[in-house]
Amino acid sequence: MYTLAVAGALAVLVVVLRLTKEITLSLIVSVAALGLFSGMPISAYAEALLVQAQDWSFWRIMITISAIYLLGDTMSKSGDSRNFVEAIRKLFPTPRVSIALLPALIGLLPMPGGAMFSAPMVKSVSQSDETIKPEDAVSINYWFRHAMEFFWPLYPAIIIVAGMADVELTRIVALMLPVGLIAVFSAYILMIRSVPRIRFSGTIFKELMISGWPLFLTIVFVMAGFPGWIVVSVISAFYVATKQKRFEILKKCLKFRMLMLLTAVFFFKAFVEEAEIAAGMSSELLLWSIPPVLVIVLLPALMGFMTGITQAAVGLSFPLIMSFQNGLTPLSIAILGYTFAITGVYTSPVHLCVALTTQYFEVSYSRFLKKIAVPLLMSVATGVLIFVILK
């Protein structure tokens, strides 16, 4: 019974995660449990490992994500991120507008706990406008920092989605773009409610360009259709080479835990495929008359809520849901699964940014959820609509 084996492996995952708080270890243990419960021989693990080692998409994603972290760490440690944010604050003097733009622009560079990076600046700006309450500040800071994750091509999760679905990243980005735009515009109307004022000057523009040129250049080349992994790698390497403390930055940017997580995720994917577990599970679910769409929705959302990390939610659920292609296309499954993986993560109390910023702004988790509920529902509705059109 493949489905019971998967359910047992997920139960093991939950228990180990609760005990250790280590996603990578939990995933490895759950893969071992999956093989044990489904009666797979030891050789199946070796075969999966060999398949993974020969998978170019795995290595391309490893290179891309390493380069993204190098770019983000270099901007942060060199002070360019701080200068970039200050230039934006000067450019848009309206408090409500600037506190939305600050986290949104920081959201262009994915980093763990990134909402805390902008939180002190948002709190400072919000105190200049008495109409901005703490719950307004925390929800604006959180939402505009994370709305980019729906479609921004530098986020590890969307890169993993493209790899898992074997679809070009640009196609995923283009289809998720309406979801991200709805997320931004609906939140702007509901949370900001201010007409933006621009205080433009040559000096501010120069500060913006000098501090943010790696971001702008990456955007231009990726949107022009150049391979994202090459663009980010070249720009990151050149950028760090221009800094004095380049060796210190290189040393600190190596995210071994993230690379181990990616390795575990793709090993899980390779094992599920080689052992034909997903195909067997798909057949059983159809036999039991459980709609595949229900699994595609619930599994990523559950994994996202449980882990609070989008790439983990995608990595844990996509090897399974990508097999449910009974009348569905890989692209449509990817869009629906990714939408609900993000939904689970965004509402998760264990999401680092949720835990840190609600504490920092002294706002309860329930008040925070009420503030982001409508933009989130509108975003999900847009993702579901795109899925229906693609299906």
Residue pairs with C-beta under 8 A, 6 or more apart in sequence:
1 284
2 38
2 277
2 280
2 281
2 283
2 284
3 281
3 284
3 285
3 288
4 37
5 34
5 37
5 38
5 277
6 34
6 277
6 281
6 320
8 33
8 34
8 37
9 30
9 31
9 33
9 34
9 37
10 30
12 29
12 30
12 33
13 26
13 27
13 29
13 30
13 316
14 306
16 22
16 25
16 26
16 29
16 30
17 23
17 26
17 306
17 307
20 26
23 261
23 307
23 309
23 312
24 257
24 260
24 261
24 264
27 261
27 264
27 265
27 268
27 312
27 315
27 316
28 264
28 267
30 268
31 45
31 264
31 267
31 268
31 271
34 40
34 271
34 272
34 277
35 44
35 45
35 271
35 275
38 275
38 277
40 275
44 271
44 274
44 275
45 271
47 274
48 267
48 270
48 271
48 273
48 274
48 275
49 267
49 270
51 270
51 273
51 274
52 58
52 263
52 266
52 267
52 269
52 270
55 266
55 270
57 163
57 166
58 163
58 262
58 266
60 163
60 229
61 156
61 159
61 160
61 163
61 229
61 262
61 266
62 259
62 262
62 263
63 229
63 233
64 156
64 159
64 228
64 229
64 232
64 233
65 156
65 159
65 258
65 259
65 262
66 253
66 254
66 255
66 259
67 229
67 232
67 233
67 236
67 237
68 109
68 110
68 154
68 156
68 232
68 236
69 111
69 253
69 255
69 258
70 236
70 237
70 240
70 249
70 250
70 253
71 109
71 214
71 218
71 232
71 235
71 236
71 239
72 109
72 110
72 111
73 249
73 252
73 253
74 80
74 214
74 236
74 239
74 240
74 243
74 249
74 253
75 81
75 84
75 109
75 214
75 215
76 111
76 117
77 245
77 248
77 249
77 252
78 243
78 245
78 249
80 210
80 211
80 212
80 214
81 106
81 109
81 117
81 211
83 207
83 210
83 211
84 105
84 208
84 211
84 212
84 215
85 102
85 105
85 106
85 118
85 121
86 207
87 204
87 207
87 208
87 211
87 212
88 98
88 101
88 102
88 105
88 208
89 98
89 102
89 121
89 125
90 199
90 204
90 207
91 198
91 199
91 200
91 204
91 208
92 98
92 101
92 196
92 197
92 198
92 199
93 197
93 199
94 194
94 195
94 196
94 197
95 125
95 126
95 128
95 129
95 132
96 129
96 132
96 140
96 191
96 192
96 193
96 194
97 192
97 194
97 196
97 197
98 125
99 121
99 122
99 125
99 126
99 132
99 137
99 140
99 141
100 140
100 144
100 187
100 188
100 191
100 192
101 144
102 118
102 121
102 122
102 125
102 141
103 114
103 115
103 118
103 122
103 140
103 141
103 142
103 144
103 145
104 144
104 145
104 147
104 148
104 184
106 114
106 117
106 118
106 145
107 114
107 144
107 145
107 146
107 147
107 148
107 149
107 152
108 148
108 152
108 154
108 215
108 219
109 154
109 215
110 149
110 152
110 154
110 155
110 156
111 117
112 352
113 352
113 353
113 356
114 145
114 353
115 141
115 142
115 145
115 146
115 353
115 356
115 357
116 353
116 356
116 357
116 360
118 141
118 145
119 138
119 141
119 356
119 357
119 360
119 361
122 137
122 140
122 141
123 137
123 360
123 361
126 132
126 136
126 137
134 361
134 362
134 363
135 361
135 363
135 367
135 368
135 371
136 191
136 371
137 361
138 357
138 358
138 360
138 361
138 363
138 368
138 371
139 191
139 368
139 371
139 372
140 187
140 191
140 192
141 357
141 361
142 353
142 354
142 357
142 368
142 372
143 183
143 187
143 191
143 371
143 372
143 375
144 184
144 187
145 353
146 346
146 353
147 180
147 183
147 184
147 187
147 375
147 379
148 155
148 180
149 155
149 157
149 158
149 310
149 342
150 176
150 179
150 180
150 183
150 339
150 342
150 379
151 158
151 173
151 176
151 177
151 179
151 180
152 158
152 173
152 180
153 159
153 169
153 170
153 173
153 222
153 228
154 218
154 222
154 228
154 232
155 310
156 258
156 262
156 310
156 311
157 310
157 311
157 313
157 314
157 338
157 341
157 342
158 169
158 172
158 173
158 176
158 338
159 169
159 228
160 262
160 265
160 311
160 314
160 315
160 318
161 172
161 314
161 318
161 334
161 337
161 338
162 168
162 169
162 171
162 172
162 334
164 269
164 314
164 318
164 319
164 322
164 334
165 172
165 318
165 322
165 330
165 331
165 333
165 334
166 330
167 330
167 331
167 334
169 228
170 225
171 331
172 331
172 334
172 335
172 338
175 331
175 335
175 386
175 390
176 335
176 338
176 339
176 383
176 386
178 382
178 386
179 339
179 379
179 382
179 383
179 386
180 379
182 375
182 378
182 379
182 382
183 375
183 376
183 378
183 379
186 374
186 375
186 378
186 379
187 372
187 375
190 374
190 375
191 371
191 375
209 216
214 235
214 236
214 239
217 235
218 231
218 232
218 235
221 231
221 235
222 228
222 231
222 232
240 246
240 249
240 250
243 249
261 311
261 312
261 315
262 311
262 315
264 315
265 311
265 312
265 314
265 315
265 316
266 315
268 315
268 316
268 319
269 315
269 318
269 319
271 277
272 278
272 319
272 320
272 323
273 319
277 320
278 319
278 320
278 322
278 323
278 324
279 323
281 320
281 323
282 292
282 323
282 324
282 326
285 292
285 295
285 324
286 292
286 326
292 324
292 326
292 328
293 328
293 336
295 320
295 321
295 324
296 321
296 324
296 328
296 333
296 336
296 337
296 340
297 336
297 337
297 340
298 340
299 317
299 320
299 321
299 337
300 313
300 314
300 317
300 318
300 321
300 337
300 338
300 340
300 341
300 344
301 340
301 341
301 343
301 344
302 317
302 344
303 312
303 313
303 316
303 317
303 341
303 344
304 310
304 313
304 340
304 341
304 342
304 343
304 344
304 345
304 346
304 348
305 344
305 345
305 347
305 348
306 344
306 348
306 350
307 313
307 316
307 345
307 348
307 350
308 345
308 348
308 349
308 350
308 351
308 352
308 354
309 345
309 351
310 341
310 342
310 345
313 341
313 342
313 344
313 345
314 337
314 338
314 341
317 337
317 341
318 334
318 337
321 333
321 337
322 330
322 333
322 334
322 337
324 333
325 333
327 391
328 391
329 390
329 391
331 390
332 387
332 390
332 391
335 383
335 386
335 387
335 390
336 383
336 384
336 387
338 383
339 379
339 380
339 383
339 384
339 387
340 380
340 383
343 376
343 379
343 380
345 351
346 372
346 376
347 369
347 376
348 354
349 355
349 365
354 365
354 368
358 364
358 365
358 368
